[in-house]
Amino acid sequence: MGIDIRLPIGLLFSLLGIILTAYGLLGDSARYQQSLGVNVNLWWGIVLFAFGLIMFLLGRGAVRAALREAASRSDSNAHP
């Protein structure tokens, strides 16, 4: 069984989202004058984190389902 690609992608996007959100929260508010006062780093950090979390949870669910299926197959083969 190979690794589900959603797991590392989810972790990567979650980590980037956390970093960008922290930068948006701790950064200088004067930087956001160009974007009409909208803290773009904060909002996109939240979006990236949410996307990463969804991808990670979907990948984790798929891995669990594959493990359950493999366990049920081995149980059915052990007891004829």
DSSP file (Angstrom, degrees, kcal/mol; ACC not computed):
  #  RESIDUE AA STRUCTURE BP1 BP2  ACC     N-H-->O    O-->H-N    N-H-->O    O-->H-N    TCO  KAPPA ALPHA  PHI   PSI    X-CA   Y-CA   Z-CA
    1    1 A M              0   0    0      0, 0.0     2,-0.1     0, 0.0     3,-0.1   0.000 360.0 360.0 360.0 125.7    0.0    0.0    0.0
    2    2 A G        -     0   0    0      1,-0.1     2,-0.3     0, 0.0     3,-0.0  -0.348 360.0 -88.2 -86.6 170.4    1.5    3.3   -1.1
    3    3 A I        -     0   0    0     -2,-0.1     2,-0.4     1,-0.1    -1,-0.1  -0.582  41.4-115.6 -79.3 140.4    1.1    6.7    0.7
    4    4 A D    >   -     0   0    0     -2,-0.3     3,-1.6     1,-0.1    -1,-0.1  -0.630  17.0-138.2 -76.2 129.6   -1.9    8.8   -0.2
    5    5 A I  T 3> S+     0   0    0     -2,-0.4     4,-1.6     1,-0.3     5,-0.2   0.715  97.5  70.3 -64.3 -20.9   -0.7   12.0   -1.9
    6    6 A R  H 3> S+     0   0    0      1,-0.2     4,-2.3     2,-0.2    -1,-0.3   0.774  89.4  63.5 -69.2 -24.3   -3.2   14.0    0.0
    7    7 A L  H <> S+     0   0    0     -3,-1.6     4,-2.2     2,-0.2     5,-0.2   0.978 108.6  35.2 -66.8 -56.0   -1.3   13.5    3.3
    8    8 A P  H  > S+     0   0    0      0, 0.0     4,-2.4     0, 0.0    -1,-0.2   0.869 119.0  52.3 -68.0 -32.2    1.9   15.3    2.4
    9    9 A I  H  X S+     0   0    0     -4,-1.6     4,-2.7     2,-0.2     5,-0.3   0.929 110.3  48.6 -65.3 -43.2    0.0   17.9    0.4
   10   10 A G  H  X S+     0   0    0     -4,-2.3     4,-2.2     1,-0.2    -1,-0.2   0.906 112.5  47.7 -62.3 -42.0   -2.3   18.5    3.3
   11   11 A L  H  X S+     0   0    0     -4,-2.2     4,-2.4     2,-0.2    -1,-0.2   0.909 112.4  50.0 -65.2 -41.6    0.6   18.9    5.7
   12   12 A L  H  X S+     0   0    0     -4,-2.4     4,-2.5     2,-0.2     5,-0.2   0.948 113.8  43.3 -62.7 -49.9    2.5   21.2    3.3
   13   13 A F  H  X S+     0   0    0     -4,-2.7     4,-2.4     1,-0.2    -1,-0.2   0.869 113.5  52.5 -66.7 -35.4   -0.5   23.5    2.8
   14   14 A S  H  X S+     0   0    0     -4,-2.2     4,-2.4    -5,-0.3    -1,-0.2   0.929 110.8  47.1 -64.7 -44.0   -1.3   23.5    6.5
   15   15 A L  H  X S+     0   0    0     -4,-2.4     4,-2.3     2,-0.2    -2,-0.2   0.928 113.8  47.3 -63.6 -44.9    2.2   24.5    7.4
   16   16 A L  H  X S+     0   0    0     -4,-2.5     4,-2.6     1,-0.2    -1,-0.2   0.885 111.5  52.1 -63.5 -37.5    2.3   27.2    4.8
   17   17 A G  H  X S+     0   0    0     -4,-2.4     4,-2.5    31,-0.2    -2,-0.2   0.893 109.2  49.1 -65.0 -40.0   -1.1   28.4    6.0
   18   18 A I  H  X S+     0   0    0     -4,-2.4     4,-2.4     2,-0.2    -2,-0.2   0.922 112.9  47.4 -65.1 -43.7    0.1   28.6    9.6
   19   19 A I  H  X S+     0   0    0     -4,-2.3     4,-2.3     2,-0.2    -2,-0.2   0.930 114.8  45.6 -63.2 -45.8    3.2   30.5    8.6
   20   20 A L  H  X S+     0   0    0     -4,-2.6     4,-2.2     2,-0.2    25,-0.2   0.878 112.7  50.5 -67.8 -37.9    1.2   33.0    6.5
   21   21 A T  H  X S+     0   0    0     -4,-2.5     4,-2.3    24,-0.2    -1,-0.2   0.920 110.9  48.8 -64.9 -43.3   -1.5   33.5    9.1
   22   22 A A  H  X S+     0   0    0     -4,-2.4     4,-2.7     1,-0.2     5,-0.2   0.909 111.2  50.3 -62.5 -41.6    1.2   34.2   11.8
   23   23 A Y  H  X S+     0   0    0     -4,-2.3     4,-1.7     1,-0.2    -1,-0.2   0.895 111.1  49.5 -63.1 -39.2    2.9   36.7    9.4
   24   24 A G  H  < S+     0   0    0     -4,-2.2    -2,-0.2    17,-0.2    -1,-0.2   0.870 114.9  43.7 -67.3 -36.5   -0.5   38.3    8.8
   25   25 A L  H  < S+     0   0    0     -4,-2.3    -2,-0.2     1,-0.2    -1,-0.2   0.883 123.8  34.0 -75.2 -38.5   -1.2   38.6   12.5
   26   26 A L  H  < S+     0   0    0     -4,-2.7    -2,-0.2    -5,-0.2    -3,-0.2   0.553  98.6 100.8 -96.6  -8.9    2.2   39.7   13.6
   27   27 A G  S  < S-     0   0    0     -4,-1.7     2,-0.3    -5,-0.2    -3,-0.0  -0.135  85.8 -80.6 -75.2 171.8    3.2   41.8   10.6
   28   28 A D    >   -     0   0    0      1,-0.1     3,-1.1     2,-0.0     4,-0.3  -0.565  30.2-147.1 -74.0 128.4    3.1   45.6   10.3
   29   29 A S  G >  S+     0   0    0     -2,-0.3     3,-1.2     1,-0.3    -1,-0.1   0.718  94.2  69.9 -72.0 -19.1   -0.4   46.9    9.5
   30   30 A A  G >  S+     0   0    0      1,-0.2     3,-1.4     2,-0.1    -1,-0.3   0.749  85.0  71.0 -67.6 -21.8    1.0   49.7    7.4
   31   31 A R  G X  S+     0   0    0     -3,-1.1     3,-0.7     1,-0.3    -1,-0.2   0.760  89.3  62.3 -64.0 -24.2    2.0   47.1    4.8
   32   32 A Y  G < >S+     0   0    0     -3,-1.2     5,-2.6    -4,-0.3     6,-0.4   0.252  70.7  96.9 -92.6  13.7   -1.6   46.6    3.9
   33   33 A Q  G X 5S+     0   0    0     -3,-1.4     3,-1.2     1,-0.2    -1,-0.2   0.841  80.8  57.6 -66.7 -32.5   -2.3   50.1    2.6
   34   34 A Q  T < 5S+     0   0    0     -3,-0.7    -1,-0.2     1,-0.3    -2,-0.1   0.791 104.9  50.6 -68.6 -27.0   -1.7   48.9   -0.9
   35   35 A S  T > 5S-     0   0    0     -3,-0.3     3,-1.6    -4,-0.2    -1,-0.3  -0.039 125.7 -98.7-101.9  31.4   -4.4   46.3   -0.6
   36   36 A L  T < 5S-     0   0    0     -3,-1.2    -3,-0.2     1,-0.3    -2,-0.1   0.801  78.4 -56.1  58.8  33.1   -7.0   48.9    0.7
   37   37 A G  T 3 <S+     0   0    0     -5,-2.6     2,-0.5     1,-0.3    -1,-0.3   0.488 100.5 137.4  82.9   3.7   -6.4   47.8    4.3
   38   38 A V    <   -     0   0    0     -3,-1.6     2,-1.8    -6,-0.4    -1,-0.3  -0.727  56.7-133.0 -87.0 126.9   -7.2   44.2    3.7
   39   39 A N     >  +     0   0    0     -2,-0.5     4,-2.0     1,-0.2     5,-0.2  -0.591  31.5 176.1 -79.2  85.6   -4.8   41.8    5.5
   40   40 A V  H  > S+     0   0    0     -2,-1.8     4,-2.7     1,-0.2     5,-0.3   0.861  74.0  55.8 -63.8 -39.1   -4.3   39.6    2.5
   41   41 A N  H  > S+     0   0    0      1,-0.2     4,-1.8     2,-0.2   -17,-0.2   0.902 108.5  47.9 -62.7 -41.0   -1.7   37.4    4.3
   42   42 A L  H  > S+     0   0    0    -18,-0.2     4,-2.0     2,-0.2    -2,-0.2   0.946 114.9  44.0 -64.1 -48.9   -4.1   36.6    7.2
   43   43 A W  H  X S+     0   0    0     -4,-2.0     4,-2.1     1,-0.2    -2,-0.2   0.913 116.5  44.8 -67.7 -42.9   -7.0   35.7    4.9
   44   44 A W  H  X S+     0   0    0     -4,-2.7     4,-2.7     2,-0.2    -1,-0.2   0.820 110.1  56.8 -72.3 -28.3   -5.0   33.6    2.5
   45   45 A G  H  X S+     0   0    0     -4,-1.8     4,-2.3    -5,-0.3   -24,-0.2   0.908 108.1  47.2 -64.0 -40.9   -3.2   31.9    5.4
   46   46 A I  H  X S+     0   0    0     -4,-2.0     4,-2.5     2,-0.2    -2,-0.2   0.909 112.5  49.7 -65.5 -42.1   -6.6   30.9    6.7
   47   47 A V  H  X S+     0   0    0     -4,-2.1     4,-2.5     2,-0.2    -2,-0.2   0.931 112.3  47.2 -62.9 -45.7   -7.6   29.6    3.3
   48   48 A L  H  X S+     0   0    0     -4,-2.7     4,-2.6     1,-0.2   -31,-0.2   0.899 112.6  49.7 -63.4 -40.8   -4.4   27.6    2.9
   49   49 A F  H  X S+     0   0    0     -4,-2.3     4,-2.5     2,-0.2    -1,-0.2   0.927 111.7  48.0 -64.4 -44.0   -4.7   26.1    6.3
   50   50 A A  H  X S+     0   0    0     -4,-2.5     4,-2.3     2,-0.2    -2,-0.2   0.916 113.0  48.3 -63.4 -43.1   -8.3   25.1    5.8
   51   51 A F  H  X S+     0   0    0     -4,-2.5     4,-2.5     1,-0.2    -2,-0.2   0.925 112.8  48.4 -62.4 -45.0   -7.4   23.5    2.4
   52   52 A G  H  X S+     0   0    0     -4,-2.6     4,-2.5     1,-0.2    -2,-0.2   0.891 111.0  50.4 -62.6 -40.2   -4.5   21.7    3.9
   53   53 A L  H  X S+     0   0    0     -4,-2.5     4,-2.5     2,-0.2    -1,-0.2   0.909 111.1  48.6 -65.3 -42.0   -6.6   20.4    6.8
   54   54 A I  H  X S+     0   0    0     -4,-2.3     4,-2.4     2,-0.2     5,-0.2   0.931 112.8  47.7 -63.1 -45.7   -9.3   19.2    4.4
   55   55 A M  H  X S+     0   0    0     -4,-2.5     4,-2.4     1,-0.2    -2,-0.2   0.918 112.8  49.0 -61.9 -43.5   -6.8   17.4    2.2
   56   56 A F  H  X S+     0   0    0     -4,-2.5     4,-2.5     1,-0.2    -2,-0.2   0.921 112.3  47.4 -63.5 -44.2   -5.1   15.8    5.2
   57   57 A L  H  X S+     0   0    0     -4,-2.5     4,-2.2     2,-0.2    -1,-0.2   0.882 112.1  49.8 -67.0 -37.7   -8.3   14.6    6.7
   58   58 A L  H  X S+     0   0    0     -4,-2.4     4,-2.0     2,-0.2    -1,-0.2   0.918 113.2  46.7 -65.3 -42.6   -9.5   13.2    3.4
   59   59 A G  H  X S+     0   0    0     -4,-2.4     4,-2.1    -5,-0.2    -2,-0.2   0.897 111.8  50.4 -65.1 -40.6   -6.2   11.4    2.9
   60   60 A R  H  X S+     0   0    0     -4,-2.5     4,-2.3     1,-0.2    -1,-0.2   0.888 109.8  51.0 -65.6 -39.1   -6.3   10.0    6.5
   61   61 A G  H  X S+     0   0    0     -4,-2.2     4,-2.3     1,-0.2    -1,-0.2   0.888 109.5  50.4 -64.6 -38.9   -9.8    8.7    6.0
   62   62 A A  H  X S+     0   0    0     -4,-2.0     4,-2.2     2,-0.2    -2,-0.2   0.891 110.2  49.7 -67.0 -39.1   -8.8    7.0    2.8
   63   63 A V  H  X S+     0   0    0     -4,-2.1     4,-2.3     2,-0.2    -2,-0.2   0.917 111.3  49.1 -65.7 -42.4   -5.8    5.3    4.5
   64   64 A R  H  X S+     0   0    0     -4,-2.3     4,-2.5     1,-0.2    -2,-0.2   0.913 110.8  50.2 -63.1 -41.4   -8.1    4.2    7.4
   65   65 A A  H  X S+     0   0    0     -4,-2.3     4,-2.4     1,-0.2    -1,-0.2   0.899 110.3  50.2 -63.9 -39.9  -10.6    2.7    5.0
   66   66 A A  H  X S+     0   0    0     -4,-2.2     4,-2.3     2,-0.2    -1,-0.2   0.890 110.7  49.6 -65.5 -38.8   -7.9    0.9    3.1
   67   67 A L  H  X S+     0   0    0     -4,-2.3     4,-2.3     2,-0.2    -2,-0.2   0.904 111.0  49.1 -66.6 -40.8   -6.6   -0.6    6.4
   68   68 A R  H  X S+     0   0    0     -4,-2.5     4,-2.4     2,-0.2    -2,-0.2   0.909 111.9  49.3 -63.6 -41.4  -10.1   -1.7    7.4
   69   69 A E  H  X S+     0   0    0     -4,-2.4     4,-2.1     1,-0.2    -2,-0.2   0.903 111.4  48.7 -65.0 -41.1  -10.6   -3.3    4.0
   70   70 A A  H  X S+     0   0    0     -4,-2.3     4,-2.0     1,-0.2    -1,-0.2   0.885 112.0  49.7 -65.9 -38.1   -7.2   -5.1    4.2
   71   71 A A  H  X S+     0   0    0     -4,-2.3     4,-2.0     2,-0.2    -2,-0.2   0.890 110.9  48.7 -67.9 -39.2   -8.1   -6.3    7.7
   72   72 A S  H  X S+     0   0    0     -4,-2.4     4,-2.1     2,-0.2    -2,-0.2   0.864 110.8  51.7 -70.4 -33.8  -11.5   -7.6    6.6
   73   73 A R  H  X S+     0   0    0     -4,-2.1     4,-1.7     2,-0.2    -2,-0.2   0.900 110.7  47.3 -66.0 -40.2   -9.9   -9.4    3.7
   74   74 A S  H  X S+     0   0    0     -4,-2.0     4,-1.4     2,-0.2    -2,-0.2   0.851 111.8  51.2 -72.0 -32.0   -7.3  -11.1    5.9
   75   75 A D  H  X S+     0   0    0     -4,-2.0     4,-1.4     2,-0.2    -2,-0.2   0.905 110.3  48.4 -67.9 -40.7  -10.1  -12.1    8.4
   76   76 A S  H  < S+     0   0    0     -4,-2.1    -2,-0.2     1,-0.2    -1,-0.2   0.816 112.3  49.5 -71.4 -28.7  -12.2  -13.6    5.6
   77   77 A N  H  < S+     0   0    0     -4,-1.7    -1,-0.2     1,-0.2    -2,-0.2   0.789 109.0  52.5 -76.7 -27.8   -9.2  -15.5    4.3
   78   78 A A  H  < S+     0   0    0     -4,-1.4    -2,-0.2     1,-0.2    -1,-0.2   0.797 111.1  47.2 -78.3 -28.7   -8.3  -16.9    7.7
   79   79 A H     <        0   0    0     -4,-1.4    -1,-0.2     1,-0.1    -4,-0.0  -0.843 360.0 360.0-117.6  93.3  -11.8  -18.3    8.4
   80   80 A P              0   0    0      0, 0.0    -1,-0.1     0, 0.0    -4,-0.1   0.505 360.0 360.0 -72.2 360.0  -13.1  -20.3    5.4
